[in-house]
Amino acid sequence: CLNGGNPDFLKFVLVELATPLTRIWVDRVQAGQMVFLSRSAGTIVGGADIGLTMEPNPFLLEYLLPYSQGMHHGLGLIGTCSIRPHYSPEWDLVSALFQAMQGHGVVRLGNDEALLCIEGHCKMVGKIAAQAEEPLSKMQMHRLIRAFEGASAPTEFLAWLRQVPFWAGSSAMREKK
């Protein structure tokens, strides 16, 4: 069982200090020989990427984990999804942007929810909350899109941003090229 705490520190311990043990149990979980059970930070680390956290100590990330392309990589125990535990609607925009930039899904788990994966098929269980509530007004979303346009964001990202589920904005914004 991977418990809570700081995802950066937990990843450091698993990848840098306990590498042989971590490899053994990751291989067993992926082979279906062992159950992966986690909560909070352990859940984040078990996903594809640990970037969806706002832990208060950035020094752990900057100094403990080697600065490389993979410093945010999780253990990938649930495929290509990242997980955001303790989900609340405040995480909708960040999760949507993260998903667009990383190119993989984000599973948003509330405190009364769990993700159950068996033989490559996953489903939400527990008290499933309504997700993807509208985090921004149309005017705020318009301003965000304009900011990304001004920052020369990739065309694919801007196209995605105009089509995100919580943006039911004007057809002028969706059709703008």
One Martini backbone bead per residue (centre of mass of N, CA, C, O) as a GRO file, in nm:
protein
  177
    1CYS     BB    1   0.095   0.038   0.025
    2LEU     BB    2   0.036   0.367  -0.072
    3ASN     BB    3   0.062   0.650   0.085
    4GLY     BB    4   0.068   0.946   0.198
    5GLY     BB    5   0.181   1.287   0.126
    6ASN     BB    6   0.457   1.339  -0.073
    7PRO     BB    7   0.507   1.275  -0.401
    8ASP     BB    8   0.805   1.350  -0.434
    9PHE     BB    9   0.917   1.183  -0.197
   10LEU     BB   10   0.798   0.911  -0.275
   11LYS     BB   11   0.940   0.889  -0.545
   12PHE     BB   12   1.224   0.906  -0.441
   13VAL     BB   13   1.219   0.651  -0.271
   14LEU     BB   14   1.131   0.448  -0.498
   15VAL     BB   15   1.354   0.534  -0.727
   16GLU     BB   16   1.628   0.589  -0.549
   17LEU     BB   17   1.619   0.386  -0.281
   18ALA     BB   18   1.395   0.137  -0.390
   19THR     BB   19   1.436   0.016  -0.678
   20PRO     BB   20   1.427  -0.297  -0.663
   21LEU     BB   21   1.155  -0.320  -0.518
   22THR     BB   22   0.985  -0.151  -0.713
   23ARG     BB   23   1.026  -0.330  -0.963
   24ILE     BB   24   0.897  -0.584  -0.853
   25TRP     BB   25   0.606  -0.471  -0.785
   26VAL     BB   26   0.542  -0.351  -1.060
   27ASP     BB   27   0.562  -0.613  -1.220
   28ARG     BB   28   0.339  -0.762  -1.055
   29VAL     BB   29   0.109  -0.572  -1.111
   30GLN     BB   30   0.127  -0.584  -1.428
   31ALA     BB   31   0.086  -0.915  -1.411
   32GLY     BB   32  -0.144  -0.974  -1.179
   33GLN     BB   33   0.007  -1.064  -0.882
   34MET     BB   34  -0.077  -0.774  -0.764
   35VAL     BB   35  -0.193  -0.531  -0.551
   36PHE     BB   36  -0.291  -0.191  -0.586
   37LEU     BB   37  -0.266   0.026  -0.303
   38SER     BB   38  -0.400   0.358  -0.237
   39ARG     BB   39  -0.330   0.704  -0.122
   40SER     BB   40  -0.308   0.995  -0.240
   41ALA     BB   41   0.012   1.016  -0.312
   42GLY     BB   42   0.015   0.717  -0.405
   43THR     BB   43  -0.179   0.766  -0.640
   44ILE     BB   44  -0.015   0.963  -0.801
   45VAL     BB   45   0.240   0.777  -0.835
   46GLY     BB   46   0.073   0.542  -0.987
   47GLY     BB   47   0.062   0.710  -1.216
   48ALA     BB   48   0.191   0.875  -1.498
   49ASP     BB   49   0.180   1.154  -1.322
   50ILE     BB   50   0.286   1.408  -1.061
   51GLY     BB   51   0.181   1.713  -1.147
   52LEU     BB   52  -0.106   1.704  -0.967
   53THR     BB   53   0.032   1.910  -0.747
   54MET     BB   54   0.051   2.130  -0.427
   55GLU     BB   55   0.294   2.112  -0.273
   56PRO     BB   56   0.481   2.317  -0.044
   57ASN     BB   57   0.771   2.168  -0.142
   58PRO     BB   58   0.982   2.230  -0.412
   59PHE     BB   59   1.260   2.108  -0.323
   60LEU     BB   60   1.201   1.813  -0.372
   61LEU     BB   61   1.186   1.836  -0.678
   62GLU     BB   62   1.454   2.001  -0.742
   63TYR     BB   63   1.668   1.813  -0.551
   64LEU     BB   64   1.582   1.502  -0.544
   65LEU     BB   65   1.501   1.509  -0.833
   66PRO     BB   66   1.597   1.459  -1.128
   67TYR     BB   67   1.673   1.658  -1.399
   68SER     BB   68   1.427   1.552  -1.622
   69GLN     BB   69   1.190   1.434  -1.826
   70GLY     BB   70   1.102   1.215  -1.576
   71MET     BB   71   1.031   1.369  -1.298
   72HIS     BB   72   0.697   1.330  -1.332
   73HIS     BB   73   0.692   1.041  -1.339
   74GLY     BB   74   0.528   0.771  -1.281
   75LEU     BB   75   0.453   0.422  -1.255
   76GLY     BB   76   0.209   0.325  -1.444
   77LEU     BB   77  -0.037   0.135  -1.306
   78ILE     BB   78  -0.288   0.283  -1.500
   79GLY     BB   79  -0.135   0.361  -1.738
   80THR     BB   80  -0.206   0.691  -1.897
   81CYS     BB   81  -0.296   0.803  -1.621
   82SER     BB   82  -0.382   1.053  -1.415
   83ILE     BB   83  -0.411   1.152  -1.064
   84ARG     BB   84  -0.672   1.325  -0.863
   85PRO     BB   85  -0.695   1.361  -0.553
   86HIS     BB   86  -0.916   1.536  -0.373
   87TYR     BB   87  -1.143   1.624  -0.538
   88SER     BB   88  -1.242   1.938  -0.688
   89PRO     BB   89  -1.357   2.194  -0.884
   90GLU     BB   90  -1.081   2.355  -0.872
   91TRP     BB   91  -0.942   2.123  -1.071
   92ASP     BB   92  -1.056   2.147  -1.360
   93LEU     BB   93  -0.866   2.337  -1.514
   94VAL     BB   94  -0.598   2.203  -1.446
   95SER     BB   95  -0.677   1.924  -1.558
   96ALA     BB   96  -0.737   2.014  -1.849
   97LEU     BB   97  -0.458   2.133  -1.911
   98PHE     BB   98  -0.291   1.887  -1.839
   99GLN     BB   99  -0.420   1.696  -2.043
  100ALA     BB  100  -0.343   1.860  -2.296
  101MET     BB  101  -0.027   1.872  -2.243
  102GLN     BB  102   0.017   1.549  -2.193
  103GLY     BB  103  -0.197   1.349  -2.352
  104HIS     BB  104  -0.368   1.251  -2.096
  105GLY     BB  105  -0.555   1.138  -1.863
  106VAL     BB  106  -0.781   1.238  -1.588
  107VAL     BB  107  -0.837   1.126  -1.267
  108ARG     BB  108  -1.110   1.217  -1.051
  109LEU     BB  109  -1.083   1.189  -0.695
  110GLY     BB  110  -1.261   1.163  -0.439
  111ASN     BB  111  -1.285   1.081  -0.101
  112ASP     BB  112  -1.533   0.858  -0.192
  113GLU     BB  113  -1.326   0.731  -0.402
  114ALA     BB  114  -1.241   0.490  -0.666
  115LEU     BB  115  -1.009   0.285  -0.850
  116LEU     BB  116  -1.092   0.006  -1.058
  117CYS     BB  117  -0.857  -0.244  -1.176
  118ILE     BB  118  -0.913  -0.503  -1.432
  119GLU     BB  119  -0.755  -0.614  -1.690
  120GLY     BB  120  -0.749  -0.298  -1.810
  121HIS     BB  121  -1.014  -0.220  -1.644
  122CYS     BB  122  -1.178   0.084  -1.550
  123LYS     BB  123  -1.347   0.212  -1.246
  124MET     BB  124  -1.570   0.377  -1.064
  125VAL     BB  125  -1.602   0.396  -0.705
  126GLY     BB  126  -1.850   0.490  -0.502
  127LYS     BB  127  -1.894   0.825  -0.442
  128ILE     BB  128  -1.994   0.981  -0.719
  129ALA     BB  129  -1.909   1.276  -0.850
  130ALA     BB  130  -1.948   1.566  -0.988
  131GLN     BB  131  -1.792   1.671  -1.285
  132ALA     BB  132  -1.698   1.944  -1.460
  133GLU     BB  133  -1.744   2.209  -1.362
  134GLU     BB  134  -1.773   2.541  -1.408
  135PRO     BB  135  -1.480   2.742  -1.347
  136LEU     BB  136  -1.565   2.949  -1.580
  137SER     BB  137  -1.638   3.205  -1.740
  138LYS     BB  138  -1.667   3.323  -2.050
  139MET     BB  139  -1.478   3.564  -2.003
  140GLN     BB  140  -1.243   3.408  -1.876
  141MET     BB  141  -1.199   3.215  -2.114
  142HIS     BB  142  -1.139   3.428  -2.323
  143ARG     BB  143  -0.888   3.537  -2.179
  144LEU     BB  144  -0.726   3.274  -2.179
  145ILE     BB  145  -0.712   3.238  -2.483
  146ARG     BB  146  -0.569   3.508  -2.538
  147ALA     BB  147  -0.315   3.442  -2.376
  148PHE     BB  148  -0.230   3.197  -2.549
  149GLU     BB  149  -0.212   3.348  -2.814
  150GLY     BB  150   0.010   3.554  -2.710
  151ALA     BB  151   0.208   3.290  -2.638
  152SER     BB  152   0.214   3.087  -2.874
  153ALA     BB  153   0.038   2.855  -2.881
  154PRO     BB  154  -0.047   2.575  -2.989
  155THR     BB  155  -0.292   2.507  -3.210
  156GLU     BB  156  -0.399   2.246  -3.076
  157PHE     BB  157  -0.448   2.373  -2.799
  158LEU     BB  158  -0.646   2.594  -2.882
  159ALA     BB  159  -0.854   2.405  -3.002
  160TRP     BB  160  -0.906   2.253  -2.743
  161LEU     BB  161  -0.983   2.492  -2.556
  162ARG     BB  162  -1.245   2.563  -2.727
  163GLN     BB  163  -1.367   2.242  -2.662
  164VAL     BB  164  -1.410   2.221  -2.382
  165PRO     BB  165  -1.667   2.119  -2.185
  166PHE     BB  166  -1.680   2.396  -2.004
  167TRP     BB  167  -1.692   2.530  -2.301
  168ALA     BB  168  -1.989   2.712  -2.408
  169GLY     BB  169  -1.923   2.914  -2.602
  170SER     BB  170  -1.904   3.094  -2.853
  171SER     BB  171  -1.887   3.047  -3.191
  172ALA     BB  172  -1.660   3.250  -3.239
  173MET     BB  173  -1.447   3.104  -3.065
  174ARG     BB  174  -1.461   2.819  -3.204
  175GLU     BB  175  -1.407   2.943  -3.510
  176LYS     BB  176  -1.149   3.052  -3.452
  177LYS     BB  177  -0.811   3.062  -3.621
   0.00000   0.00000   0.00000
